[in-house]
Amino acid sequence: MDNKTSGAGWFGPKRFGFGIGPTRWQGWAVMLAFVVGAVGAAQAFEGQPTLLYGAMAALLVSLAVIVFATYRRH
């Protein structure tokens, strides 16, 4: 079935290899936001390791929530 009509999640299993990947535009938007957040935090908090670690921890928590929600759907 087509992802647009089946109500499938934003991420799904890869065709080759292990893990999940984006299957809809929303998944690609989440991945882009994650990368922009990581690079932005690295640039903004350069030389301030405590703030950088906090920002990276927040990004990892958001990643864990996304992974949990994706695997829960499947």
Secondary structure, 3 states (H helix, E strand, C coil): CCHHHHCCCCEEECCCCCCEEECCHHHHHHHHHHHHHHHHHHHHCCCCHHHHHHHHHHHHHHHHHHHHHHHHHC
